[in-house]
Amino acid sequence: MSQHKPFRFSLQSFNTDSPANWRNLIAKTEDLGYSTFFLADHFLSAGPALDSTYHPPQMLAAVPAIAMALEQTSTLRVGCRVFCNDYRHPIILAKEAATMDYLSEGRLEFGLGAGWIKNEYEAVNLPFDEFPQRFDRFAEFVHAYKAFMLGEPLDIAGDFIQWSGFSGTPTPAQTPYPPLMIGGGSKKILSFAGQEADIISLNFNNRAGMLGPDGMASGLAAATAKKIDWIKSGAGPRFKDIELEIGAYNTIITDHQKPTADAIGDALGMSGDDILSHPHCLIGSVDFICEELQRRRELYGISYIAVVDDGTNNIVDLFAPVVARLAGK
């Protein structure tokens, strides 16, 4: 029997052109066998502040959109990939997470990260501290989140979080808490995730505060293998219980694999072969992608794959044959 976890697939949504089409996308995600529907946690619309980061605008606010998606569905898991720790008061986010899990009877996936888009912070006059301080705040909240979900009297006296004199409510449906996904790409955060997370979302090292060649290079095959080692060093014996997740940000179903990969590689200063083996890319036929995902699971242990819907690419349908063939296997 394989030691690897079964495949799960998620759709991450950034934009929609109408409420009806967004509801249809959620229904289709559930019907086609995807495990999870994800939002991101960004608030900038298109404009100069976001344009220079090369990050897509996030149209909908994460928390109400997650709540509405949970209400619309009955089996689909829903969450945020991932909440930015600095964008709201931790007690509010913890209570919102517990509430959504309680009311959905256990279908929330809770993702958390330390924040990284510098321009987004600056556009709303939110201090963008150096990574060590952002990480320390984030790490404190991870522990506080777990304590809140137990429903017991809280007495937390940290550097950033001081909670006392109350208990966490409501008690979430999932015990001991909704699965915790930690996302990141640096050694520090991935080692910590190995200690604390149920799901680890492998991402670029976004030290530049923007997307671009530096981030893509930090996600190449060799760099991803190093990230797995960082997770293992933090996890120790519990590594076998962790689910490894990754965003396939360049997912293109095509019979013209080589020219497509070469064109993307040329734009990023990489070879076409680098792109075809890049863990954040899936380019080729359905057969190739299925075989490549199995190869990567064998190599890295990655079994949870997110594809991105930008409101125009119809990826939910195009990628559905891969989901049908591999989900749960």
C-alpha positions as protocol buffer text, in pm:
chain_id: "A"
residue {
  index: 1
  type: MET
  ca { x: 0 y: 0 z: 0 }
}
residue {
  index: 2
  type: SER
  ca { x: 127 y: 347 z: -89 }
}
residue {
  index: 3
  type: GLN
  ca { x: 258 y: 555 z: 200 }
}
residue {
  index: 4
  type: HIS
  ca { x: 143 y: 870 z: 23 }
}
residue {
  index: 5
  type: LYS
  ca { x: -180 y: 1051 z: 94 }
}
residue {
  index: 6
  type: PRO
  ca { x: -461 y: 1035 z: -163 }
}
residue {
  index: 7
  type: PHE
  ca { x: -489 y: 1320 z: -412 }
}
residue {
  index: 8
  type: ARG
  ca { x: -710 y: 1615 z: -333 }
}
residue {
  index: 9
  type: PHE
  ca { x: -775 y: 1908 z: -565 }
}
residue {
  index: 10
  type: SER
  ca { x: -891 y: 2261 z: -498 }
}
residue {
  index: 11
  type: LEU
  ca { x: -1005 y: 2556 z: -704 }
}
residue {
  index: 12
  type: GLN
  ca { x: -887 y: 2900 z: -595 }
}
residue {
  index: 13
  type: SER
  ca { x: -1102 y: 3188 z: -715 }
}
residue {
  index: 14
  type: PHE
  ca { x: -988 y: 3549 z: -758 }
}
residue {
  index: 15
  type: ASN
  ca { x: -1252 y: 3723 z: -969 }
}
residue {
  index: 16
  type: THR
  ca { x: -1602 y: 3689 z: -1110 }
}
residue {
  index: 17
  type: ASP
  ca { x: -1816 y: 3895 z: -1344 }
}
residue {
  index: 18
  type: SER
  ca { x: -2147 y: 3836 z: -1164 }
}
residue {
  index: 19
  type: PRO
  ca { x: -2291 y: 3686 z: -845 }
}
residue {
  index: 20
  type: ALA
  ca { x: -2477 y: 3425 z: -1053 }
}
residue {
  index: 21
  type: ASN
  ca { x: -2159 y: 3310 z: -1227 }
}
residue {
  index: 22
  type: TRP
  ca { x: -1975 y: 3293 z: -896 }
}
residue {
  index: 23
  type: ARG
  ca { x: -2247 y: 3074 z: -745 }
}
residue {
  index: 24
  type: ASN
  ca { x: -2237 y: 2857 z: -1057 }
}
residue {
  index: 25
  type: LEU
  ca { x: -1859 y: 2821 z: -1023 }
}
residue {
  index: 26
  type: ILE
  ca { x: -1894 y: 2700 z: -663 }
}
residue {
  index: 27
  type: ALA
  ca { x: -2167 y: 2452 z: -758 }
}
residue {
  index: 28
  type: LYS
  ca { x: -1957 y: 2322 z: -1047 }
}
residue {
  index: 29
  type: THR
  ca { x: -1650 y: 2287 z: -821 }
}
residue {
  index: 30
  type: GLU
  ca { x: -1852 y: 2065 z: -589 }
}
residue {
  index: 31
  type: ASP
  ca { x: -2020 y: 1866 z: -867 }
}
residue {
  index: 32
  type: LEU
  ca { x: -1691 y: 1793 z: -1048 }
}
residue {
  index: 33
  type: GLY
  ca { x: -1531 y: 1636 z: -744 }
}
residue {
  index: 34
  type: TYR
  ca { x: -1290 y: 1902 z: -627 }
}
residue {
  index: 35
  type: SER
  ca { x: -1222 y: 1877 z: -256 }
}
residue {
  index: 36
  type: THR
  ca { x: -1201 y: 2244 z: -173 }
}
residue {
  index: 37
  type: PHE
  ca { x: -1297 y: 2591 z: -290 }
}
residue {
  index: 38
  type: PHE
  ca { x: -1046 y: 2855 z: -181 }
}
residue {
  index: 39
  type: LEU
  ca { x: -1043 y: 3231 z: -166 }
}
residue {
  index: 40
  type: ALA
  ca { x: -728 y: 3437 z: -124 }
}
residue {
  index: 41
  type: ASP
  ca { x: -691 y: 3713 z: 136 }
}
residue {
  index: 42
  type: HIS
  ca { x: -609 y: 4030 z: -52 }
}
residue {
  index: 43
  type: PHE
  ca { x: -808 y: 4352 z: -75 }
}
residue {
  index: 44
  type: LEU
  ca { x: -649 y: 4571 z: -344 }
}
residue {
  index: 45
  type: SER
  ca { x: -835 y: 4625 z: -669 }
}
residue {
  index: 46
  type: ALA
  ca { x: -653 y: 4683 z: -996 }
}
residue {
  index: 47
  type: GLY
  ca { x: -442 y: 4997 z: -990 }
}
residue {
  index: 48
  type: PRO
  ca { x: -86 y: 5125 z: -951 }
}
residue {
  index: 49
  type: ALA
  ca { x: -40 y: 4983 z: -600 }
}
residue {
  index: 50
  type: LEU
  ca { x: -110 y: 4627 z: -711 }
}
residue {
  index: 51
  type: ASP
  ca { x: 6 y: 4648 z: -1074 }
}
residue {
  index: 52
  type: SER
  ca { x: 374 y: 4663 z: -980 }
}
residue {
  index: 53
  type: THR
  ca { x: 341 y: 4342 z: -771 }
}
residue {
  index: 54
  type: TYR
  ca { x: 211 y: 4138 z: -1070 }
}
residue {
  index: 55
  type: HIS
  ca { x: -44 y: 3981 z: -835 }
}
residue {
  index: 56
  type: PRO
  ca { x: -405 y: 3939 z: -952 }
}
residue {
  index: 57
  type: PRO
  ca { x: -663 y: 4158 z: -777 }
}
residue {
  index: 58
  type: GLN
  ca { x: -885 y: 3983 z: -525 }
}
residue {
  index: 59
  type: MET
  ca { x: -1239 y: 4094 z: -597 }
}
residue {
  index: 60
  type: LEU
  ca { x: -1430 y: 3945 z: -302 }
}
residue {
  index: 61
  type: ALA
  ca { x: -1360 y: 3973 z: 69 }
}
residue {
  index: 62
  type: ALA
  ca { x: -1257 y: 3632 z: 198 }
}
residue {
  index: 63
  type: VAL
  ca { x: -1467 y: 3580 z: 512 }
}
residue {
  index: 64
  type: PRO
  ca { x: -1816 y: 3661 z: 378 }
}
residue {
  index: 65
  type: ALA
  ca { x: -1741 y: 3483 z: 51 }
}
residue {
  index: 66
  type: ILE
  ca { x: -1630 y: 3169 z: 239 }
}
residue {
  index: 67
  type: ALA
  ca { x: -1943 y: 3183 z: 455 }
}
residue {
  index: 68
  type: MET
  ca { x: -2169 y: 3213 z: 151 }
}
residue {
  index: 69
  type: ALA
  ca { x: -1990 y: 2932 z: -31 }
}
residue {
  index: 70
  type: LEU
  ca { x: -2031 y: 2707 z: 273 }
}
residue {
  index: 71
  type: GLU
  ca { x: -2401 y: 2788 z: 290 }
}
residue {
  index: 72
  type: GLN
  ca { x: -2449 y: 2710 z: -79 }
}
residue {
  index: 73
  type: THR
  ca { x: -2280 y: 2368 z: -67 }
}
residue {
  index: 74
  type: SER
  ca { x: -2319 y: 2047 z: 131 }
}
residue {
  index: 75
  type: THR
  ca { x: -1998 y: 1846 z: 84 }
}
residue {
  index: 76
  type: LEU
  ca { x: -1741 y: 2094 z: -51 }
}
residue {
  index: 77
  type: ARG
  ca { x: -1474 y: 2214 z: 188 }
}
residue {
  index: 78
  type: VAL
  ca { x: -1413 y: 2589 z: 176 }
}
residue {
  index: 79
  type: GLY
  ca { x: -1137 y: 2810 z: 307 }
}
residue {
  index: 80
  type: CYS
  ca { x: -877 y: 3077 z: 250 }
}
residue {
  index: 81
  type: ARG
  ca { x: -543 y: 3008 z: 92 }
}
residue {
  index: 82
  type: VAL
  ca { x: -427 y: 3180 z: 312 }
}
residue {
  index: 83
  type: PHE
  ca { x: -543 y: 3445 z: 559 }
}
residue {
  index: 84
  type: CYS
  ca { x: -286 y: 3718 z: 619 }
}
residue {
  index: 85
  type: ASN
  ca { x: -219 y: 3734 z: 992 }
}
residue {
  index: 86
  type: ASP
  ca { x: -181 y: 4113 z: 991 }
}
residue {
  index: 87
  type: TYR
  ca { x: -504 y: 4207 z: 816 }
}
residue {
  index: 88
  type: ARG
  ca { x: -746 y: 4168 z: 1107 }
}
residue {
  index: 89
  type: HIS
  ca { x: -741 y: 4133 z: 1484 }
}
residue {
  index: 90
  type: PRO
  ca { x: -655 y: 3772 z: 1571 }
}
residue {
  index: 91
  type: ILE
  ca { x: -949 y: 3725 z: 1810 }
}
residue {
  index: 92
  type: ILE
  ca { x: -1193 y: 3826 z: 1536 }
}
residue {
  index: 93
  type: LEU
  ca { x: -1041 y: 3584 z: 1286 }
}
residue {
  index: 94
  type: ALA
  ca { x: -1036 y: 3300 z: 1540 }
}
residue {
  index: 95
  type: LYS
  ca { x: -1403 y: 3353 z: 1626 }
}
residue {
  index: 96
  type: GLU
  ca { x: -1502 y: 3385 z: 1260 }
}
residue {
  index: 97
  type: ALA
  ca { x: -1322 y: 3059 z: 1181 }
}
residue {
  index: 98
  type: ALA
  ca { x: -1489 y: 2877 z: 1470 }
}
residue {
  index: 99
  type: THR
  ca { x: -1828 y: 3014 z: 1366 }
}
residue {
  index: 100
  type: MET
  ca { x: -1794 y: 2911 z: 1002 }
}
residue {
  index: 101
  type: ASP
  ca { x: -1683 y: 2561 z: 1100 }
}
residue {
  index: 102
  type: TYR
  ca { x: -1964 y: 2527 z: 1355 }
}
residue {
  index: 103
  type: LEU
  ca { x: -2237 y: 2643 z: 1117 }
}
residue {
  index: 104
  type: SER
  ca { x: -2107 y: 2436 z: 823 }
}
residue {
  index: 105
  type: GLU
  ca { x: -2082 y: 2127 z: 1044 }
}
residue {
  index: 106
  type: GLY
  ca { x: -1711 y: 2090 z: 986 }
}
residue {
  index: 107
  type: ARG
  ca { x: -1622 y: 2198 z: 632 }
}
residue {
  index: 108
  type: LEU
  ca { x: -1381 y: 2486 z: 693 }
}
residue {
  index: 109
  type: GLU
  ca { x: -1011 y: 2466 z: 606 }
}
residue {
  index: 110
  type: PHE
  ca { x: -819 y: 2738 z: 787 }
}
residue {
  index: 111
  type: GLY
  ca { x: -508 y: 2871 z: 616 }
}
residue {
  index: 112
  type: LEU
  ca { x: -272 y: 3127 z: 766 }
}
residue {
  index: 113
  type: GLY
  ca { x: 40 y: 3310 z: 653 }
}
residue {
  index: 114
  type: ALA
  ca { x: 260 y: 3591 z: 779 }
}
residue {
  index: 115
  type: GLY
  ca { x: 182 y: 3836 z: 493 }
}
residue {
  index: 116
  type: TRP
  ca { x: 408 y: 3937 z: 209 }
}
residue {
  index: 117
  type: ILE
  ca { x: 271 y: 4195 z: -41 }
}
residue {
  index: 118
  type: LYS
  ca { x: 445 y: 4508 z: 79 }
}
residue {
  index: 119
  type: ASN
  ca { x: 252 y: 4737 z: -156 }
}
residue {
  index: 120
  type: GLU
  ca { x: -80 y: 4614 z: -16 }
}
residue {
  index: 121
  type: TYR
  ca { x: 25 y: 4708 z: 336 }
}
residue {
  index: 122
  type: GLU
  ca { x: 152 y: 5048 z: 226 }
}
residue {
  index: 123
  type: ALA
  ca { x: -157 y: 5130 z: 19 }
}
residue {
  index: 124
  type: VAL
  ca { x: -367 y: 5136 z: 337 }
}
residue {
  index: 125
  type: ASN
  ca { x: -97 y: 5266 z: 575 }
}
residue {
  index: 126
  type: LEU
  ca { x: -55 y: 4930 z: 749 }
}
residue {
  index: 127
  type: PRO
  ca { x: 299 y: 4894 z: 886 }
}
residue {
  index: 128
  type: PHE
  ca { x: 500 y: 4635 z: 696 }
}
residue {
  index: 129
  type: ASP
  ca { x: 749 y: 4512 z: 954 }
}
residue {
  index: 130
  type: GLU
  ca { x: 1056 y: 4308 z: 872 }
}
residue {
  index: 131
  type: PHE
  ca { x: 992 y: 3936 z: 838 }
}
residue {
  index: 132
  type: PRO
  ca { x: 1118 y: 3832 z: 1184 }
}
residue {
  index: 133
  type: GLN
  ca { x: 857 y: 4049 z: 1357 }
}
residue {
  index: 134
  type: ARG
  ca { x: 579 y: 3947 z: 1119 }
}
residue {
  index: 135
  type: PHE
  ca { x: 674 y: 3584 z: 1177 }
}
residue {
  index: 136
  type: ASP
  ca { x: 671 y: 3623 z: 1557 }
}
residue {
  index: 137
  type: ARG
  ca { x: 320 y: 3771 z: 1546 }
}
residue {
  index: 138
  type: PHE
  ca { x: 207 y: 3494 z: 1316 }
}
residue {
  index: 139
  type: ALA
  ca { x: 357 y: 3218 z: 1534 }
}
residue {
  index: 140
  type: GLU
  ca { x: 185 y: 3356 z: 1843 }
}
residue {
  index: 141
  type: PHE
  ca { x: -149 y: 3351 z: 1668 }
}
residue {
  index: 142
  type: VAL
  ca { x: -105 y: 2990 z: 1554 }
}
residue {
  index: 143
  type: HIS
  ca { x: -77 y: 2885 z: 1919 }
}
residue {
  index: 144
  type: ALA
  ca { x: -360 y: 3116 z: 2023 }
}
residue {
  index: 145
  type: TYR
  ca { x: -584 y: 2981 z: 1745 }
}
residue {
  index: 146
  type: LYS
  ca { x: -539 y: 2626 z: 1871 }
}
residue {
  index: 147
  type: ALA
  ca { x: -608 y: 2734 z: 2230 }
}
residue {
  index: 148
  type: PHE
  ca { x: -923 y: 2926 z: 2129 }
}
residue {
  index: 149
  type: MET
  ca { x: -1070 y: 2624 z: 1950 }
}
residue {
  index: 150
  type: LEU
  ca { x: -1052 y: 2408 z: 2263 }
}
residue {
  index: 151
  type: GLY
  ca { x: -1332 y: 2613 z: 2424 }
}
residue {
  index: 152
  type: GLU
  ca { x: -1151 y: 2630 z: 2756 }
}
residue {
  index: 153
  type: PRO
  ca { x: -1071 y: 2940 z: 2966 }
}
residue {
  index: 154
  type: LEU
  ca { x: -798 y: 3141 z: 2795 }
}
residue {
  index: 155
  type: ASP
  ca { x: -494 y: 3289 z: 2967 }
}
residue {
  index: 156
  type: ILE
  ca { x: -246 y: 3397 z: 2699 }
}
residue {
  index: 157
  type: ALA
  ca { x: 20 y: 3655 z: 2783 }
}
residue {
  index: 158
  type: GLY
  ca { x: 241 y: 3681 z: 2477 }
}
residue {
  index: 159
  type: ASP
  ca { x: 435 y: 3967 z: 2320 }
}
residue {
  index: 160
  type: PHE
  ca { x: 151 y: 4038 z: 2076 }
}
residue {
  index: 161
  type: ILE
  ca { x: -151 y: 3846 z: 2206 }
}
residue {
  index: 162
  type: GLN
  ca { x: -297 y: 3893 z: 2552 }
}
residue {
  index: 163
  type: TRP
  ca { x: -625 y: 3704 z: 2593 }
}
residue {
  index: 164
  type: SER
  ca { x: -770 y: 3626 z: 2933 }
}
residue {
  index: 165
  type: GLY
  ca { x: -1097 y: 3607 z: 3122 }
}
residue {
  index: 166
  type: PHE
  ca { x: -1301 y: 3425 z: 2856 }
}
residue {
  index: 167
  type: SER
  ca { x: -1331 y: 3098 z: 2667 }
}
residue {
  index: 168
  type: GLY
  ca { x: -1333 y: 3040 z: 2293 }
}
residue {
  index: 169
  type: THR
  ca { x: -1681 y: 2997 z: 2146 }
}
residue {
  index: 170
  type: PRO
  ca { x: -1845 y: 2852 z: 1949 }
}
residue {
  index: 171
  type: THR
  ca { x: -1682 y: 2511 z: 1968 }
}
residue {
  index: 172
  type: PRO
  ca { x: -1596 y: 2414 z: 1608 }
}
residue {
  index: 173
  type: ALA
  ca { x: -1738 y: 2095 z: 1460 }
}
residue {
  index: 174
  type: GLN
  ca { x: -1392 y: 1963 z: 1372 }
}
residue {
  index: 175
  type: THR
  ca { x: -1176 y: 1859 z: 1665 }
}
residue {
  index: 176
  type: PRO
  ca { x: -946 y: 1969 z: 1802 }
}
residue {
  index: 177
  type: TYR
  ca { x: -978 y: 2254 z: 1547 }
}
residue {
  index: 178
  type: PRO
  ca { x: -1043 y: 2307 z: 1175 }
}
residue {
  index: 179
  type: PRO
  ca { x: -736 y: 2177 z: 989 }
}
residue {
  index: 180
  type: LEU
  ca { x: -459 y: 2435 z: 999 }
}
residue {
  index: 181
  type: MET
  ca { x: -287 y: 2512 z: 670 }
}
residue {
  index: 182
  type: ILE
  ca { x: 31 y: 2718 z: 693 }
}
residue {
  index: 183
  type: GLY
  ca { x: 159 y: 2871 z: 371 }
}
residue {
  index: 184
  type: GLY
  ca { x: 505 y: 3000 z: 293 }
}
residue {
  index: 185
  type: GLY
  ca { x: 835 y: 2951 z: 119 }
}
residue {
  index: 186
  type: SER
  ca { x: 1113 y: 3039 z: 365 }
}
residue {
  index: 187
  type: LYS
  ca { x: 1310 y: 2800 z: 584 }
}
residue {
  index: 188
  type: LYS
  ca { x: 1183 y: 2964 z: 903 }
}
residue {
  index: 189
  type: ILE
  ca { x: 815 y: 2943 z: 824 }
}
residue {
  index: 190
  type: LEU
  ca { x: 829 y: 2596 z: 669 }
}
residue {
  index: 191
  type: SER
  ca { x: 1024 y: 2453 z: 964 }
}
residue {
  index: 192
  type: PHE
  ca { x: 763 y: 2604 z: 1197 }
}
residue {
  index: 193
  type: ALA
  ca { x: 484 y: 2467 z: 977 }
}
residue {
  index: 194
  type: GLY
  ca { x: 641 y: 2124 z: 1014 }
}
residue {
  index: 195
  type: GLN
  ca { x: 593 y: 2157 z: 1389 }
}
residue {
  index: 196
  type: GLU
  ca { x: 241 y: 2299 z: 1389 }
}
residue {
  index: 197
  type: ALA
  ca { x: 45 y: 2255 z: 1064 }
}
residue {
  index: 198
  type: ASP
  ca { x: -191 y: 1985 z: 944 }
}
residue {
  index: 199
  type: ILE
  ca { x: -152 y: 2102 z: 583 }
}
residue {
  index: 200
  type: ILE
  ca { x: 151 y: 2287 z: 448 }
}
residue {
  index: 201
  type: SER
  ca { x: 108 y: 2502 z: 140 }
}
residue {
  index: 202
  type: LEU
  ca { x: 441 y: 2521 z: -43 }
}
residue {
  index: 203
  type: ASN
  ca { x: 483 y: 2864 z: -194 }
}
residue {
  index: 204
  type: PHE
  ca { x: 748 y: 3083 z: -346 }
}
residue {
  index: 205
  type: ASN
  ca { x: 988 y: 3264 z: -118 }
}
residue {
  index: 206
  type: ASN
  ca { x: 818 y: 3600 z: -160 }
}
residue {
  index: 207
  type: ARG
  ca { x: 1092 y: 3802 z: 8 }
}
residue {
  index: 208
  type: ALA
  ca { x: 1073 y: 4056 z: -276 }
}
residue {
  index: 209
  type: GLY
  ca { x: 716 y: 4144 z: -178 }
}
residue {
  index: 210
  type: MET
  ca { x: 599 y: 4083 z: -535 }
}
residue {
  index: 211
  type: LEU
  ca { x: 566 y: 3808 z: -793 }
}
residue {
  index: 212
  type: GLY
  ca { x: 834 y: 3765 z: -1058 }
}
residue {
  index: 213
  type: PRO
  ca { x: 1138 y: 3567 z: -1168 }
}
residue {
  index: 214
  type: ASP
  ca { x: 1290 y: 3563 z: -818 }
}
residue {
  index: 215
  type: GLY
  ca { x: 979 y: 3398 z: -676 }
}
residue {
  index: 216
  type: MET
  ca { x: 949 y: 3151 z: -963 }
}
residue {
  index: 217
  type: ALA
  ca { x: 1314 y: 3053 z: -926 }
}
residue {
  index: 218
  type: SER
  ca { x: 1253 y: 2984 z: -557 }
}
residue {
  index: 219
  type: GLY
  ca { x: 991 y: 2726 z: -661 }
}
residue {
  index: 220
  type: LEU
  ca { x: 1203 y: 2524 z: -905 }
}
residue {
  index: 221
  type: ALA
  ca { x: 1233 y: 2149 z: -857 }
}
residue {
  index: 222
  type: ALA
  ca { x: 1558 y: 2153 z: -658 }
}
residue {
  index: 223
  type: ALA
  ca { x: 1438 y: 2440 z: -440 }
}
residue {
  index: 224
  type: THR
  ca { x: 1113 y: 2255 z: -369 }
}
residue {
  index: 225
  type: ALA
  ca { x: 1305 y: 1946 z: -259 }
}
residue {
  index: 226
  type: LYS
  ca { x: 1498 y: 2168 z: -16 }
}
residue {
  index: 227
  type: LYS
  ca { x: 1170 y: 2304 z: 121 }
}
residue {
  index: 228
  type: ILE
  ca { x: 1051 y: 1949 z: 188 }
}
residue {
  index: 229
  type: ASP
  ca { x: 1371 y: 1892 z: 387 }
}
residue {
  index: 230
  type: TRP
  ca { x: 1299 y: 2204 z: 594 }
}
residue {
  index: 231
  type: ILE
  ca { x: 951 y: 2075 z: 670 }
}
residue {
  index: 232
  type: LYS
  ca { x: 1087 y: 1734 z: 767 }
}
residue {
  index: 233
  type: SER
  ca { x: 1342 y: 1892 z: 1000 }
}
residue {
  index: 234
  type: GLY
  ca { x: 1066 y: 2077 z: 1181 }
}
residue {
  index: 235
  type: ALA
  ca { x: 816 y: 1793 z: 1180 }
}
residue {
  index: 236
  type: GLY
  ca { x: 1025 y: 1499 z: 1290 }
}
residue {
  index: 237
  type: PRO
  ca { x: 806 y: 1188 z: 1335 }
}
residue {
  index: 238
  type: ARG
  ca { x: 484 y: 1382 z: 1265 }
}
residue {
  index: 239
  type: PHE
  ca { x: 585 y: 1442 z: 901 }
}
residue {
  index: 240
  type: LYS
  ca { x: 388 y: 1131 z: 798 }
}
residue {
  index: 241
  type: ASP
  ca { x: 68 y: 1300 z: 919 }
}
residue {
  index: 242
  type: ILE
  ca { x: 115 y: 1626 z: 727 }
}
residue {
  index: 243
  type: GLU
  ca { x: -59 y: 1689 z: 395 }
}
residue {
  index: 244
  type: LEU
  ca { x: 158 y: 1876 z: 144 }
}
residue {
  index: 245
  type: GLU
  ca { x: -23 y: 2123 z: -83 }
}
residue {
  index: 246
  type: ILE
  ca { x: 95 y: 2338 z: -373 }
}
residue {
  index: 247
  type: GLY
  ca { x: -52 y: 2593 z: -612 }
}
residue {
  index: 248
  type: ALA
  ca { x: -17 y: 2499 z: -979 }
}
residue {
  index: 249
  type: TYR
  ca { x: -27 y: 2863 z: -1084 }
}
residue {
  index: 250
  type: ASN
  ca { x: 52 y: 2791 z: -1449 }
}
residue {
  index: 251
  type: THR
  ca { x: -193 y: 2515 z: -1541 }
}
residue {
  index: 252
  type: ILE
  ca { x: -242 y: 2482 z: -1916 }
}
residue {
  index: 253
  type: ILE
  ca { x: -412 y: 2186 z: -2081 }
}
residue {
  index: 254
  type: THR
  ca { x: -255 y: 2171 z: -2426 }
}
residue {
  index: 255
  type: ASP
  ca { x: -131 y: 1943 z: -2702 }
}
residue {
  index: 256
  type: HIS
  ca { x: 142 y: 2199 z: -2775 }
}
residue {
  index: 257
  type: GLN
  ca { x: 342 y: 2135 z: -2463 }
}
residue {
  index: 258
  type: LYS
  ca { x: 696 y: 2222 z: -2567 }
}
residue {
  index: 259
  type: PRO
  ca { x: 633 y: 2558 z: -2738 }
}
residue {
  index: 260
  type: THR
  ca { x: 406 y: 2660 z: -2449 }
}
residue {
  index: 261
  type: ALA
  ca { x: 668 y: 2571 z: -2189 }
}
residue {
  index: 262
  type: ASP
  ca { x: 945 y: 2733 z: -2392 }
}
residue {
  index: 263
  type: ALA
  ca { x: 750 y: 3059 z: -2419 }
}
residue {
  index: 264
  type: ILE
  ca { x: 687 y: 3073 z: -2045 }
}
residue {
  index: 265
  type: GLY
  ca { x: 1050 y: 2986 z: -1977 }
}
residue {
  index: 266
  type: ASP
  ca { x: 1175 y: 3259 z: -2212 }
}
residue {
  index: 267
  type: ALA
  ca { x: 966 y: 3516 z: -2025 }
}
residue {
  index: 268
  type: LEU
  ca { x: 1113 y: 3407 z: -1690 }
}
residue {
  index: 269
  type: GLY
  ca { x: 1471 y: 3338 z: -1789 }
}
residue {
  index: 270
  type: MET
  ca { x: 1431 y: 2961 z: -1755 }
}
residue {
  index: 271
  type: SER
  ca { x: 1437 y: 2667 z: -1991 }
}
residue {
  index: 272
  type: GLY
  ca { x: 1127 y: 2491 z: -2115 }
}
residue {
  index: 273
  type: ASP
  ca { x: 1241 y: 2181 z: -1927 }
}
residue {
  index: 274
  type: ASP
  ca { x: 1257 y: 2386 z: -1605 }
}
residue {
  index: 275
  type: ILE
  ca { x: 895 y: 2487 z: -1659 }
}
residue {
  index: 276
  type: LEU
  ca { x: 774 y: 2135 z: -1735 }
}
residue {
  index: 277
  type: SER
  ca { x: 925 y: 2001 z: -1413 }
}
residue {
  index: 278
  type: HIS
  ca { x: 841 y: 2315 z: -1210 }
}
residue {
  index: 279
  type: PRO
  ca { x: 621 y: 2203 z: -919 }
}
residue {
  index: 280
  type: HIS
  ca { x: 404 y: 2516 z: -958 }
}
residue {
  index: 281
  type: CYS
  ca { x: 338 y: 2445 z: -1328 }
}
residue {
  index: 282
  type: LEU
  ca { x: 123 y: 2184 z: -1502 }
}
residue {
  index: 283
  type: ILE
  ca { x: 151 y: 2211 z: -1878 }
}
residue {
  index: 284
  type: GLY
  ca { x: 54 y: 1941 z: -2127 }
}
residue {
  index: 285
  type: SER
  ca { x: -215 y: 1685 z: -2198 }
}
residue {
  index: 286
  type: VAL
  ca { x: -439 y: 1533 z: -1932 }
}
residue {
  index: 287
  type: ASP
  ca { x: -238 y: 1211 z: -1956 }
}
residue {
  index: 288
  type: PHE
  ca { x: 91 y: 1395 z: -1903 }
}
residue {
  index: 289
  type: ILE
  ca { x: -43 y: 1596 z: -1610 }
}
residue {
  index: 290
  type: CYS
  ca { x: -180 y: 1287 z: -1435 }
}
residue {
  index: 291
  type: GLU
  ca { x: 152 y: 1106 z: -1477 }
}
residue {
  index: 292
  type: GLU
  ca { x: 347 y: 1412 z: -1367 }
}
residue {
  index: 293
  type: LEU
  ca { x: 137 y: 1459 z: -1052 }
}
residue {
  index: 294
  type: GLN
  ca { x: 196 y: 1096 z: -961 }
}
residue {
  index: 295
  type: ARG
  ca { x: 570 y: 1140 z: -1020 }
}
residue {
  index: 296
  type: ARG
  ca { x: 577 y: 1450 z: -802 }
}
residue {
  index: 297
  type: ARG
  ca { x: 384 y: 1278 z: -525 }
}
residue {
  index: 298
  type: GLU
  ca { x: 640 y: 998 z: -532 }
}
residue {
  index: 299
  type: LEU
  ca { x: 929 y: 1247 z: -532 }
}
residue {
  index: 300
  type: TYR
  ca { x: 804 y: 1516 z: -292 }
}
residue {
  index: 301
  type: GLY
  ca { x: 498 y: 1373 z: -119 }
}
residue {
  index: 302
  type: ILE
  ca { x: 274 y: 1649 z: -260 }
}
residue {
  index: 303
  type: SER
  ca { x: -84 y: 1522 z: -290 }
}
residue {
  index: 304
  type: TYR
  ca { x: -300 y: 1836 z: -261 }
}
residue {
  index: 305
  type: ILE
  ca { x: -310 y: 2056 z: -574 }
}
residue {
  index: 306
  type: ALA
  ca { x: -469 y: 2398 z: -621 }
}
residue {
  index: 307
  type: VAL
  ca { x: -553 y: 2538 z: -963 }
}
residue {
  index: 308
  type: VAL
  ca { x: -646 y: 2901 z: -1011 }
}
residue {
  index: 309
  type: ASP
  ca { x: -963 y: 3043 z: -1164 }
}
residue {
  index: 310
  type: ASP
  ca { x: -918 y: 3404 z: -1274 }
}
residue {
  index: 311
  type: GLY
  ca { x: -1276 y: 3448 z: -1394 }
}
residue {
  index: 312
  type: THR
  ca { x: -1190 y: 3391 z: -1762 }
}
residue {
  index: 313
  type: ASN
  ca { x: -983 y: 3073 z: -1801 }
}
residue {
  index: 314
  type: ASN
  ca { x: -1253 y: 2807 z: -1739 }
}
residue {
  index: 315
  type: ILE
  ca { x: -994 y: 2598 z: -1554 }
}
residue {
  index: 316
  type: VAL
  ca { x: -1262 y: 2429 z: -1343 }
}
residue {
  index: 317
  type: ASP
  ca { x: -1385 y: 2244 z: -1654 }
}
residue {
  index: 318
  type: LEU
  ca { x: -1052 y: 2202 z: -1831 }
}
residue {
  index: 319
  type: PHE
  ca { x: -887 y: 2044 z: -1528 }
}
residue {
  index: 320
  type: ALA
  ca { x: -1190 y: 1830 z: -1435 }
}
residue {
  index: 321
  type: PRO
  ca { x: -1062 y: 1516 z: -1623 }
}
residue {
  index: 322
  type: VAL
  ca { x: -751 y: 1519 z: -1400 }
}
residue {
  index: 323
  type: VAL
  ca { x: -971 y: 1546 z: -1090 }
}
residue {
  index: 324
  type: ALA
  ca { x: -1195 y: 1263 z: -1213 }
}
residue {
  index: 325
  type: ARG
  ca { x: -896 y: 1036 z: -1274 }
}
residue {
  index: 326
  type: LEU
  ca { x: -690 y: 1102 z: -961 }
}
residue {
  index: 327
  type: ALA
  ca { x: -905 y: 1239 z: -678 }
}
residue {
  index: 328
  type: GLY
  ca { x: -898 y: 1010 z: -378 }
}
residue {
  index: 329
  type: LYS
  ca { x: -639 y: 775 z: -529 }
}
